[in-house]
Amino acid sequence: MEIGLGEAQETTTLGQALKAAEGELYFEYDFGDGWMHKITVVSQHAKAAGDPPYRVVDGELRAPLEDSGGIHGWYEKLGIFNGNPAPDSWEDLEDDEAEQIIAWMHWRGGRWNPFNPGVFDAEVAGRRLELLAAQGAGFNGLGRWFESMDPELRLAMSVPAAQIGLGLQPAGGPQPSWFIQLVRPFTVLAELCSDGLILTKAGWMPPKVVGDLVERSDLEGIDFESGSSKRENNMLTVATIREAAQRMGLLRKAKGVLTTTQRGRKLMDDPTAMAEHMASRLAQYKGNDVRDRNIECDSTFAGWFIRAGRYIPDRMQRYSAQPEFFLDKSEILEIFGYWDPNQQRPVNGESWLPSVEEWYLVERLLEYRLHREDKKEELNPRLAELSRYLLQH
């Protein structure tokens, strides 16, 4: 569409176009199916201070599904979906064709948004508009992840983000209270190294210190260790805690001595601040730009995204009696263009998709705690709660 003396649509705002068209604008967005839309200015109101730049007030009937065969095909499929097909179309259907059409409509509607052609969700539409207005950039975990993507990928990901209630700016709110207790091992380790800890010749923490860490953090048996002597080289979780503490700036290793940093000293007396620091570091995307993606970070963020949408990011759906609860991370990462060198094809449900080490550690610590407390059924709900917090943090 061009207005006036040929202003390009790429640089013309909707307001400018409507003004030039005297309040009524037609546009065709799908030249194949010929969908024509009309936008009419019904009324105008001054923007109050604090109002968002764009706001969806109301609407009706969701848009026709893509590739539904023009207006005739859409209403034909809509009749089948609602159980009242046109008599002539019903006679031409094969035995299972109606079920296939209904299944296709649900699939076209998307995993994140149950298909209901009679319902308009103004809240979801408003969130999508906010995401588009922000051009996919923000200051929370999701915003930083989106900012690392190319514009087309941001556009695609904005649809499920709006549907599962995610924004690009920090949402505030308290962190999960159980997360504060979960990261206690980092507080204990910072205290144990506050005077400088001399490592063994092999570079490990002394067994007595490892034992103190395990006892004070209530991690007895986390690495299936036996005996009274605790050795870091035999305890993967303990070794990972130490490595994570160093990466997160809580500890420093120099000349065979492990010392608490200034940041670590400040945080070790404040468990809430320690958990806040851990969450902030987790939610930092570590890729550089759209050409330098980080598979561990993308896989981790994709897992959080899936959990925030009330799915479980696990390929166990092929073994489960309830596969509708699961969504594999490859379903998101394949649109990033990741390639599986072992299979010589794009990433898929058979691909190994690593997460960042710190997230593996959080999952392991939480799994251990809940197993000890006989609350294993709380694992996925808590991970979903934490995932949403990290994306909105």
KEKE-3310 file (N, C-alpha, C; in steps of 0.2 Angstrom, whole numbers, plus 5000, padded with zeros to 4 digits):
npx = (5004:5002:5003:4997:5009:5016:5022:5032:5026:5034:5039:5029:5017:5003:4994:4997:4993:4979:4975:4977:4969:4957:4951:4947:4953:4959:4966:4976:4982:4985:4989:4987:4976:4968:4963:4955:4956:4948:4951:4944:4942:4934:4933:4942:4954:4962:4979:4982:4993:5005:4998:5000:5008:5001:4985:4974:4957:4945:4938:4932:4929:4941:4955:4954:4961:4977:4980:4967:4960:4954:4939:4928:4933:4936:4924:4918:4926:4925:4911:4911:4920:4912:4902:4891:4891:4889:4876:4880:4894:4896:4892:4901:4912:4925:4925:4934:4938:4932:4936:4950:4951:4947:4957:4968:4964:4966:4979:4984:4980:4989:5001:5002:4990:4974:4963:4949:4937:4927:4931:4938:4953:4957:4967:4978:4980:4983:4996:5003:5004:5011:5023:5027:5027:5038:5048:5054:5064:5070:5072:5072:5075:5069:5068:5082:5085:5077:5082:5094:5091:5087:5076:5065:5064:5062:5049:5042:5043:5036:5023:5019:5025:5016:5005:5007:5008:5020:5031:5043:5049:5056:5046:5044:5040:5041:5055:5054:5052:5057:5068:5078:5082:5087:5099:5108:5120:5130:5131:5136:5148:5155:5157:5166:5177:5181:5192:5202:5206:5217:5220:5222:5236:5232:5223:5210:5197:5200:5196:5190:5184:5175:5167:5161:5154:5145:5138:5133:5125:5116:5117:5119:5123:5120:5128:5128:5138:5149:5154:5164:5173:5174:5176:5180:5184:5177:5164:5152:5142:5146:5158:5153:5146:5156:5163:5153:5152:5164:5163:5152:5157:5159:5169:5187:5201:5218:5235:5234:5225:5209:5198:5186:5177:5175:5162:5157:5158:5150:5138:5136:5131:5118:5105:5094:5099:5109:5102:5096:5106:5111:5100:5100:5112:5110:5099:5106:5109:5121:5126:5133:5128:5116:5123:5131:5127:5123:5122:5120:5114:5103:5096:5093:5086:5075:5070:5065:5056:5046:5042:5037:5026:5018:5021:5031:5048:5054:5058:5051:5038:5036:5036:5026:5009:5002:5006:5003:5007:5020:5034:5046:5062:5068:5058:5057:5070:5073:5069:5078:5088:5098:5109:5111:5126:5129:5118:5117:5107:5093:5091:5082:5069:5077:5090:5104:5102:5111:5111:5115:5128:5125:5111:5108:5113:5104:5092:5097:5099:5086:5079:5085:5082:5068:5066:5071:5062:5050:5042:5041:5032:5031:5041:5041:5030:5037:5049:5043:5038:5050:5056:5047:5049:5063:5063:5056:5063)
npy = (4994:5011:5028:5045:5054:5042:5037:5024:5009:5003:5013:5020:5024:5016:5026:5037:5032:5029:5042:5048:5040:5044:5039:5026:5011:4999:4983:4970:4955:4942:4937:4925:4918:4928:4937:4951:4965:4977:4992:5003:5019:5022:5030:5043:5046:5055:5051:5046:5050:5038:5028:5013:5013:5007:4998:4985:4985:4978:4964:4953:4936:4925:4927:4920:4904:4902:4896:4890:4889:4901:4912:4904:4891:4893:4895:4883:4874:4879:4876:4862:4860:4866:4857:4858:4856:4862:4854:4850:4849:4840:4828:4825:4822:4810:4796:4798:4811:4822:4822:4823:4836:4844:4840:4846:4859:4862:4859:4869:4880:4880:4874:4882:4889:4885:4880:4890:4896:4905:4914:4929:4934:4948:4951:4943:4947:4960:4959:4953:4964:4973:4967:4967:4981:4984:4979:4967:4968:4970:4971:4960:4942:4936:4946:4949:4937:4938:4949:4944:4938:4936:4948:4941:4929:4934:4939:4927:4920:4929:4926:4913:4918:4929:4922:4913:4922:4931:4944:4958:4966:4968:4960:4961:4956:4943:4932:4913:4906:4894:4893:4901:4894:4883:4887:4888:4880:4888:4899:4893:4888:4899:4905:4895:4897:4910:4914:4910:4895:4882:4872:4854:4846:4841:4849:4849:4852:4850:4835:4837:4849:4847:4838:4847:4856:4848:4843:4855:4860:4851:4840:4827:4811:4815:4813:4799:4795:4785:4781:4790:4799:4813:4816:4828:4824:4813:4817:4823:4833:4841:4846:4852:4863:4870:4874:4882:4892:4899:4903:4912:4922:4921:4915:4914:4907:4905:4902:4890:4892:4894:4907:4918:4930:4948:4951:4939:4939:4949:4944:4932:4933:4936:4928:4929:4939:4932:4922:4930:4935:4923:4920:4931:4929:4917:4921:4928:4929:4922:4922:4931:4938:4938:4929:4922:4911:4903:4887:4880:4890:4894:4882:4880:4892:4889:4878:4884:4892:4883:4877:4888:4889:4879:4866:4851:4850:4838:4823:4812:4810:4800:4789:4790:4789:4801:4811:4824:4832:4835:4843:4844:4852:4853:4857:4870:4875:4871:4881:4890:4886:4877:4863:4846:4838:4824:4817:4823:4832:4844:4849:4838:4827:4817:4822:4827:4840:4851:4859:4874:4873:4877:4877:4863:4860:4866:4859:4847:4849:4852:4841:4832:4837:4837:4823:4819:4824:4818:4823:4822:4824:4838:4842:4846:4857:4866:4869:4875:4886:4893:4894:4903:4914:4917:4920:4932:4940)
npz = (5000:4996:5001:4999:4990:4987:4999:5007:5013:5023:5031:5035:5048:5056:5060:5052:5040:5042:5044:5031:5024:5028:5040:5037:5032:5020:5018:5011:5016:5013:4999:4992:4998:4998:5009:5015:5025:5035:5043:5054:5061:5075:5086:5095:5108:5120:5125:5142:5155:5159:5152:5142:5126:5116:5116:5117:5117:5115:5105:5093:5088:5082:5071:5054:5051:5044:5028:5026:5015:5008:5010:5008:5011:5024:5031:5029:5035:5048:5051:5051:5062:5072:5073:5064:5050:5032:5023:5009:5010:5020:5014:5005:5012:5018:5028:5040:5038:5043:5056:5054:5049:5060:5069:5062:5063:5076:5077:5069:5076:5087:5099:5111:5112:5115:5103:5099:5090:5093:5103:5109:5115:5123:5132:5129:5115:5118:5125:5115:5106:5114:5114:5100:5099:5107:5099:5102:5112:5128:5146:5155:5158:5148:5138:5136:5130:5118:5112:5107:5096:5078:5069:5063:5070:5083:5080:5077:5090:5098:5098:5105:5117:5121:5122:5133:5143:5145:5147:5142:5150:5167:5179:5192:5209:5222:5223:5222:5238:5242:5234:5239:5250:5243:5237:5247:5249:5242:5250:5262:5257:5253:5266:5271:5264:5267:5274:5266:5258:5258:5245:5240:5234:5222:5218:5224:5236:5254:5262:5275:5274:5263:5269:5280:5272:5266:5277:5283:5273:5272:5263:5263:5256:5243:5232:5232:5241:5252:5268:5280:5276:5265:5248:5236:5223:5221:5221:5212:5212:5222:5217:5206:5212:5218:5206:5200:5209:5207:5194:5195:5202:5216:5222:5221:5214:5217:5215:5222:5232:5238:5238:5246:5236:5236:5232:5236:5250:5253:5250:5257:5270:5268:5263:5255:5246:5240:5233:5224:5217:5211:5203:5194:5188:5181:5172:5162:5146:5136:5123:5109:5097:5084:5075:5082:5091:5107:5111:5123:5131:5124:5123:5137:5140:5131:5138:5150:5144:5139:5151:5157:5150:5154:5150:5150:5147:5140:5132:5135:5131:5122:5129:5138:5145:5144:5133:5130:5140:5138:5129:5118:5118:5106:5097:5098:5096:5084:5075:5077:5069:5072:5070:5070:5071:5072:5067:5055:5051:5054:5072:5082:5090:5093:5096:5107:5118:5127:5143:5152:5165:5177:5178:5177:5189:5198:5195:5200:5213:5218:5215:5223:5236:5236:5235:5247:5255:5252:5242:5228:5218:5217:5209:5195:5195:5203:5196:5185:5191:5195:5182:5175:5184:5182:5168:5168:5177)
capx = (5000:5006:4998:5000:5013:5020:5026:5033:5023:5039:5041:5022:5014:4996:4990:4998:4989:4972:4973:4977:4963:4951:4948:4945:4959:4958:4973:4976:4988:4987:4987:4985:4969:4964:4960:4955:4955:4946:4952:4940:4943:4928:4933:4949:4954:4969:4982:4983:5000:5006:4995:5004:5007:4996:4981:4969:4952:4940:4938:4928:4930:4948:4956:4954:4967:4981:4979:4961:4956:4949:4933:4923:4936:4936:4917:4916:4930:4922:4905:4913:4923:4907:4897:4885:4893:4884:4874:4883:4901:4896:4891:4907:4918:4926:4923:4938:4940:4930:4941:4957:4950:4947:4964:4972:4963:4969:4986:4986:4980:4996:5002:5001:4984:4969:4959:4942:4936:4922:4934:4944:4957:4960:4973:4984:4981:4987:5003:5007:5005:5016:5030:5029:5029:5045:5053:5057:5069:5068:5078:5072:5078:5066:5070:5089:5086:5074:5087:5099:5088:5086:5069:5060:5064:5058:5042:5039:5043:5032:5016:5018:5026:5010:4999:5008:5008:5027:5033:5050:5052:5055:5039:5044:5037:5046:5057:5051:5055:5061:5074:5083:5085:5090:5106:5112:5127:5134:5132:5141:5155:5158:5159:5171:5183:5182:5199:5207:5206:5222:5218:5226:5241:5229:5218:5204:5196:5202:5190:5186:5180:5170:5162:5158:5150:5139:5134:5130:5121:5111:5117:5121:5120:5118:5132:5129:5145:5149:5160:5164:5178:5170:5182:5177:5185:5172:5157:5151:5138:5150:5163:5150:5144:5162:5165:5148:5153:5169:5160:5147:5161:5159:5176:5193:5207:5225:5241:5232:5221:5202:5196:5179:5178:5172:5155:5155:5158:5144:5132:5136:5127:5111:5103:5090:5103:5113:5098:5094:5112:5111:5094:5102:5117:5106:5095:5110:5110:5128:5128:5135:5124:5112:5127:5135:5122:5125:5117:5118:5110:5097:5093:5091:5080:5069:5067:5061:5050:5042:5040:5032:5019:5015:5023:5038:5053:5057:5056:5048:5031:5035:5035:5021:5002:5000:5011:5001:5010:5027:5036:5053:5065:5070:5052:5059:5077:5074:5068:5084:5093:5103:5110:5114:5131:5129:5112:5117:5100:5092:5090:5075:5068:5083:5096:5105:5102:5113:5109:5121:5129:5121:5104:5108:5114:5098:5088:5099:5098:5079:5077:5087:5078:5061:5066:5072:5055:5045:5038:5044:5027:5032:5047:5039:5027:5042:5053:5039:5038:5056:5057:5044:5053:5069:5062:5053:5068)
capy = (5000:5018:5034:5052:5054:5036:5035:5017:5006:5001:5019:5023:5022:5015:5032:5041:5029:5030:5049:5049:5037:5047:5035:5019:5008:4992:4980:4963:4953:4936:4937:4918:4916:4935:4940:4958:4968:4984:4995:5009:5023:5023:5036:5045:5048:5057:5046:5048:5049:5031:5023:5010:5017:5003:4994:4981:4986:4973:4961:4947:4930:4925:4927:4914:4901:4902:4890:4887:4889:4907:4913:4898:4885:4894:4894:4876:4871:4881:4872:4855:4861:4867:4851:4859:4857:4863:4848:4848:4848:4834:4822:4824:4820:4803:4794:4801:4817:4828:4822:4826:4843:4846:4840:4851:4866:4862:4860:4876:4885:4880:4871:4886:4892:4880:4883:4892:4902:4910:4917:4933:4936:4954:4951:4940:4952:4966:4957:4953:4971:4976:4964:4970:4988:4984:4976:4961:4970:4971:4971:4954:4937:4934:4952:4948:4932:4940:4954:4941:4934:4941:4951:4936:4924:4937:4939:4920:4918:4933:4923:4909:4922:4932:4917:4911:4928:4933:4951:4959:4970:4965:4960:4962:4950:4940:4925:4908:4906:4888:4894:4904:4888:4878:4889:4888:4878:4893:4903:4889:4887:4906:4905:4890:4900:4917:4915:4907:4888:4879:4866:4849:4846:4839:4855:4848:4855:4845:4831:4839:4855:4845:4836:4852:4859:4843:4843:4861:4861:4846:4837:4820:4806:4818:4810:4792:4794:4781:4782:4797:4804:4815:4818:4831:4821:4807:4820:4827:4838:4846:4849:4857:4869:4874:4877:4887:4898:4902:4906:4917:4927:4921:4912:4915:4902:4908:4899:4884:4894:4896:4913:4921:4937:4954:4950:4933:4941:4953:4940:4926:4935:4938:4922:4932:4943:4927:4919:4935:4935:4917:4921:4936:4926:4912:4923:4932:4926:4922:4923:4938:4941:4933:4925:4918:4908:4898:4881:4878:4895:4893:4876:4882:4897:4886:4874:4888:4895:4877:4876:4893:4887:4873:4859:4848:4850:4831:4819:4806:4809:4794:4783:4792:4789:4808:4814:4831:4836:4836:4847:4843:4858:4854:4860:4877:4876:4869:4887:4894:4884:4872:4857:4840:4835:4817:4814:4826:4835:4849:4846:4835:4824:4812:4826:4829:4847:4853:4866:4877:4869:4880:4874:4856:4860:4868:4854:4841:4850:4852:4834:4829:4840:4834:4816:4818:4826:4814:4827:4822:4827:4845:4844:4850:4863:4871:4871:4879:4893:4896:4896:4909:4919:4918:4924:4939:4943)
capz = (5000:4996:5002:4997:4983:4986:5005:5007:5019:5028:5035:5037:5053:5055:5061:5046:5034:5043:5042:5024:5021:5031:5045:5035:5028:5018:5016:5009:5019:5010:4992:4990:5000:4997:5015:5015:5031:5035:5049:5055:5067:5078:5091:5097:5115:5122:5129:5148:5158:5161:5148:5137:5119:5112:5120:5114:5121:5114:5099:5092:5083:5081:5063:5050:5051:5038:5023:5026:5008:5007:5015:5008:5015:5031:5034:5028:5041:5054:5052:5053:5069:5077:5072:5060:5043:5027:5020:5003:5012:5024:5010:5001:5017:5019:5035:5045:5035:5048:5062:5052:5048:5067:5071:5058:5065:5083:5076:5066:5082:5091:5106:5117:5112:5113:5097:5100:5085:5095:5109:5108:5121:5123:5136:5125:5110:5121:5126:5108:5103:5118:5112:5094:5100:5110:5094:5104:5116:5135:5151:5159:5155:5141:5134:5134:5125:5112:5109:5104:5090:5073:5069:5061:5075:5088:5078:5078:5097:5102:5098:5111:5123:5123:5124:5140:5148:5146:5144:5140:5156:5174:5182:5200:5213:5226:5221:5226:5244:5242:5230:5244:5254:5238:5235:5253:5248:5240:5256:5266:5254:5254:5273:5273:5261:5269:5277:5261:5259:5254:5241:5240:5228:5215:5217:5227:5243:5258:5264:5280:5272:5260:5274:5283:5267:5265:5283:5285:5268:5272:5257:5264:5251:5236:5227:5234:5244:5257:5273:5284:5272:5259:5244:5231:5217:5220:5222:5206:5214:5226:5213:5202:5216:5218:5199:5198:5213:5204:5188:5197:5205:5223:5224:5217:5215:5215:5218:5226:5237:5236:5243:5244:5233:5239:5231:5240:5257:5254:5249:5262:5276:5266:5259:5250:5241:5237:5229:5219:5213:5207:5198:5189:5183:5177:5167:5158:5140:5135:5116:5107:5093:5080:5071:5087:5096:5112:5111:5130:5134:5120:5126:5144:5139:5128:5143:5154:5140:5139:5158:5159:5146:5158:5148:5153:5142:5141:5127:5138:5129:5118:5133:5142:5143:5144:5129:5129:5145:5136:5123:5117:5117:5099:5093:5098:5094:5076:5071:5077:5063:5075:5066:5073:5067:5073:5063:5049:5050:5060:5078:5082:5096:5095:5097:5113:5119:5133:5146:5156:5171:5183:5178:5179:5196:5201:5195:5204:5220:5219:5214:5229:5241:5236:5236:5254:5259:5249:5238:5221:5213:5217:5205:5189:5197:5206:5191:5181:5195:5194:5175:5174:5188:5178:5162:5170:5181)
cpx = (5004:5001:5001:5003:5018:5024:5026:5029:5027:5040:5034:5019:5006:4992:4991:4993:4982:4970:4973:4971:4956:4947:4946:4950:4957:4965:4972:4982:4990:4985:4985:4978:4964:4960:4961:4952:4953:4947:4948:4941:4936:4927:4940:4949:4961:4972:4984:4990:5000:5003:5000:5003:5002:4992:4975:4963:4947:4941:4933:4930:4938:4949:4956:4961:4971:4980:4973:4957:4952:4943:4929:4926:4935:4929:4915:4920:4927:4915:4906:4916:4917:4901:4891:4888:4888:4883:4878:4891:4901:4895:4897:4913:4919:4925:4927:4940:4938:4935:4948:4956:4950:4954:4968:4971:4966:4976:4988:4985:4986:4995:5000:4994:4978:4964:4952:4940:4931:4925:4939:4947:4960:4967:4979:4985:4985:4994:5007:5008:5011:5023:5032:5031:5036:5050:5057:5063:5067:5074:5077:5075:5076:5068:5077:5089:5083:5079:5092:5097:5087:5078:5064:5059:5060:5050:5038:5038:5038:5025:5015:5020:5020:5005:5001:5010:5015:5028:5040:5053:5051:5048:5039:5042:5043:5049:5054:5055:5059:5068:5080:5086:5089:5097:5110:5119:5132:5136:5137:5148:5159:5161:5165:5178:5185:5189:5204:5208:5212:5220:5223:5231:5237:5223:5211:5203:5197:5195:5186:5181:5174:5164:5158:5152:5144:5135:5130:5124:5115:5111:5120:5118:5119:5122:5133:5135:5144:5155:5160:5168:5174:5176:5178:5178:5180:5164:5156:5147:5142:5155:5160:5148:5151:5164:5160:5149:5159:5167:5156:5151:5160:5165:5181:5198:5213:5230:5239:5228:5214:5200:5190:5181:5174:5164:5153:5154:5152:5138:5131:5132:5120:5109:5098:5094:5107:5108:5096:5100:5112:5106:5097:5107:5114:5103:5099:5111:5118:5131:5130:5130:5120:5116:5131:5131:5126:5120:5115:5113:5103:5093:5090:5085:5074:5066:5063:5055:5044:5038:5035:5026:5016:5016:5030:5042:5057:5054:5053:5041:5030:5034:5029:5014:4999:5005:5009:5004:5017:5028:5043:5056:5067:5064:5053:5065:5078:5073:5074:5090:5098:5103:5113:5119:5131:5123:5113:5110:5099:5090:5083:5074:5073:5089:5097:5106:5104:5111:5115:5121:5125:5114:5103:5109:5108:5093:5090:5098:5091:5077:5079:5083:5071:5060:5067:5065:5049:5040:5040:5038:5027:5037:5045:5035:5032:5047:5050:5039:5044:5058:5054:5047:5059:5068:5059:5057:5072)
cpy = (5006:5023:5040:5051:5048:5035:5027:5015:5004:5007:5023:5020:5020:5022:5037:5038:5030:5038:5051:5046:5039:5043:5028:5016:5001:4989:4973:4960:4946:4936:4930:4917:4923:4937:4947:4960:4975:4986:5002:5013:5025:5029:5037:5047:5050:5052:5049:5046:5042:5026:5020:5014:5013:4999:4991:4982:4980:4970:4956:4942:4930:4925:4921:4911:4901:4895:4886:4887:4895:4907:4907:4892:4886:4893:4887:4872:4873:4877:4865:4855:4862:4862:4853:4861:4858:4856:4845:4846:4841:4828:4820:4822:4812:4802:4797:4808:4823:4828:4824:4833:4847:4846:4845:4858:4867:4863:4867:4881:4886:4877:4875:4889:4888:4883:4884:4897:4907:4914:4922:4935:4942:4955:4949:4944:4958:4965:4956:4960:4974:4973:4966:4977:4989:4982:4971:4962:4972:4970:4965:4948:4935:4940:4951:4943:4934:4945:4951:4938:4939:4943:4945:4931:4927:4937:4932:4919:4923:4930:4919:4913:4926:4928:4914:4916:4930:4940:4952:4963:4967:4966:4961:4955:4947:4933:4919:4907:4900:4889:4897:4898:4883:4880:4890:4885:4883:4898:4900:4889:4894:4907:4901:4893:4907:4918:4912:4899:4885:4872:4860:4849:4845:4844:4854:4851:4849:4841:4834:4845:4853:4842:4841:4855:4854:4843:4849:4863:4856:4842:4829:4815:4809:4815:4802:4790:4789:4782:4789:4802:4806:4818:4822:4828:4815:4810:4825:4833:4844:4849:4854:4863:4873:4878:4883:4893:4902:4906:4912:4922:4927:4919:4914:4910:4905:4905:4893:4886:4896:4901:4916:4928:4942:4953:4944:4934:4945:4949:4934:4927:4937:4933:4924:4935:4937:4924:4924:4936:4929:4918:4926:4933:4921:4915:4928:4927:4927:4922:4930:4941:4936:4928:4920:4916:4903:4893:4879:4883:4895:4887:4877:4887:4894:4881:4878:4891:4889:4876:4881:4892:4881:4866:4857:4847:4843:4827:4812:4805:4803:4788:4785:4791:4795:4812:4822:4835:4838:4840:4847:4850:4859:4857:4868:4879:4875:4876:4891:4892:4879:4866:4852:4837:4827:4814:4817:4829:4840:4845:4844:4831:4819:4816:4827:4836:4849:4859:4868:4873:4871:4877:4867:4855:4861:4862:4848:4842:4850:4845:4830:4831:4837:4827:4815:4819:4822:4818:4827:4824:4834:4847:4849:4857:4868:4873:4876:4886:4896:4898:4902:4915:4922:4922:4931:4943:4948)
cpz = (5000:4997:5000:4990:4983:4993:5005:5014:5025:5033:5037:5043:5052:5056:5055:5040:5035:5042:5035:5021:5024:5036:5043:5030:5027:5016:5015:5012:5017:5003:4989:4991:4999:5003:5015:5022:5031:5042:5049:5061:5069:5082:5093:5104:5116:5126:5136:5150:5161:5157:5143:5130:5115:5117:5117:5119:5121:5107:5098:5087:5081:5073:5060:5050:5044:5034:5024:5020:5007:5011:5014:5012:5022:5035:5034:5034:5047:5056:5054:5060:5074:5077:5068:5053:5038:5024:5014:5005:5016:5020:5006:5006:5017:5026:5040:5043:5040:5054:5060:5051:5055:5070:5068:5061:5072:5082:5074:5072:5086:5097:5112:5118:5110:5108:5099:5096:5088:5101:5107:5114:5121:5126:5132:5119:5112:5122:5120:5105:5107:5115:5105:5094:5102:5105:5097:5108:5123:5140:5156:5156:5148:5136:5132:5129:5118:5109:5106:5097:5084:5073:5068:5066:5081:5086:5079:5086:5101:5102:5104:5117:5125:5125:5131:5145:5150:5143:5144:5146:5162:5177:5189:5203:5216:5222:5225:5232:5245:5239:5234:5248:5249:5237:5241:5253:5246:5246:5261:5263:5254:5261:5274:5269:5262:5271:5272:5263:5254:5251:5241:5234:5221:5214:5219:5234:5248:5260:5270:5278:5268:5264:5278:5278:5266:5271:5284:5279:5268:5266:5257:5260:5244:5231:5228:5237:5250:5262:5275:5280:5266:5255:5238:5224:5216:5221:5217:5208:5217:5222:5208:5206:5217:5211:5198:5203:5210:5198:5190:5201:5213:5226:5219:5219:5212:5219:5223:5232:5235:5241:5241:5242:5238:5238:5236:5247:5258:5254:5255:5268:5274:5261:5253:5244:5237:5232:5223:5214:5208:5202:5192:5185:5179:5171:5162:5152:5138:5128:5114:5103:5089:5076:5076:5093:5101:5113:5118:5133:5130:5122:5133:5144:5136:5133:5148:5151:5140:5146:5159:5155:5148:5154:5151:5147:5142:5135:5129:5135:5125:5122:5138:5140:5142:5140:5129:5135:5143:5130:5123:5115:5109:5095:5093:5095:5087:5072:5072:5072:5066:5071:5070:5069:5067:5068:5056:5047:5055:5066:5079:5089:5098:5097:5105:5114:5126:5136:5150:5162:5177:5184:5179:5186:5200:5201:5199:5211:5222:5219:5221:5235:5242:5237:5244:5258:5257:5246:5231:5216:5213:5212:5199:5191:5199:5201:5186:5184:5194:5187:5173:5178:5184:5172:5163:5174:5178)
residu = (MET:GLU:ILE:GLY:LEU:GLY:GLU:ALA:GLN:GLU:THR:THR:THR:LEU:GLY:GLN:ALA:LEU:LYS:ALA:ALA:GLU:GLY:GLU:LEU:TYR:PHE:GLU:TYR:ASP:PHE:GLY:ASP:GLY:TRP:MET:HIS:LYS:ILE:THR:VAL:VAL:SER:GLN:HIS:ALA:LYS:ALA:ALA:GLY:ASP:PRO:PRO:TYR:ARG:VAL:VAL:ASP:GLY:GLU:LEU:ARG:ALA:PRO:LEU:GLU:ASP:SER:GLY:GLY:ILE:HIS:GLY:TRP:TYR:GLU:LYS:LEU:GLY:ILE:PHE:ASN:GLY:ASN:PRO:ALA:PRO:ASP:SER:TRP:GLU:ASP:LEU:GLU:ASP:ASP:GLU:ALA:GLU:GLN:ILE:ILE:ALA:TRP:MET:HIS:TRP:ARG:GLY:GLY:ARG:TRP:ASN:PRO:PHE:ASN:PRO:GLY:VAL:PHE:ASP:ALA:GLU:VAL:ALA:GLY:ARG:ARG:LEU:GLU:LEU:LEU:ALA:ALA:GLN:GLY:ALA:GLY:PHE:ASN:GLY:LEU:GLY:ARG:TRP:PHE:GLU:SER:MET:ASP:PRO:GLU:LEU:ARG:LEU:ALA:MET:SER:VAL:PRO:ALA:ALA:GLN:ILE:GLY:LEU:GLY:LEU:GLN:PRO:ALA:GLY:GLY:PRO:GLN:PRO:SER:TRP:PHE:ILE:GLN:LEU:VAL:ARG:PRO:PHE:THR:VAL:LEU:ALA:GLU:LEU:CYS:SER:ASP:GLY:LEU:ILE:LEU:THR:LYS:ALA:GLY:TRP:MET:PRO:PRO:LYS:VAL:VAL:GLY:ASP:LEU:VAL:GLU:ARG:SER:ASP:LEU:GLU:GLY:ILE:ASP:PHE:GLU:SER:GLY:SER:SER:LYS:ARG:GLU:ASN:ASN:MET:LEU:THR:VAL:ALA:THR:ILE:ARG:GLU:ALA:ALA:GLN:ARG:MET:GLY:LEU:LEU:ARG:LYS:ALA:LYS:GLY:VAL:LEU:THR:THR:THR:GLN:ARG:GLY:ARG:LYS:LEU:MET:ASP:ASP:PRO:THR:ALA:MET:ALA:GLU:HIS:MET:ALA:SER:ARG:LEU:ALA:GLN:TYR:LYS:GLY:ASN:ASP:VAL:ARG:ASP:ARG:ASN:ILE:GLU:CYS:ASP:SER:THR:PHE:ALA:GLY:TRP:PHE:ILE:ARG:ALA:GLY:ARG:TYR:ILE:PRO:ASP:ARG:MET:GLN:ARG:TYR:SER:ALA:GLN:PRO:GLU:PHE:PHE:LEU:ASP:LYS:SER:GLU:ILE:LEU:GLU:ILE:PHE:GLY:TYR:TRP:ASP:PRO:ASN:GLN:GLN:ARG:PRO:VAL:ASN:GLY:GLU:SER:TRP:LEU:PRO:SER:VAL:GLU:GLU:TRP:TYR:LEU:VAL:GLU:ARG:LEU:LEU:GLU:TYR:ARG:LEU:HIS:ARG:GLU:ASP:LYS:LYS:GLU:GLU:LEU:ASN:PRO:ARG:LEU:ALA:GLU:LEU:SER:ARG:TYR:LEU:LEU:GLN:HIS)
# end
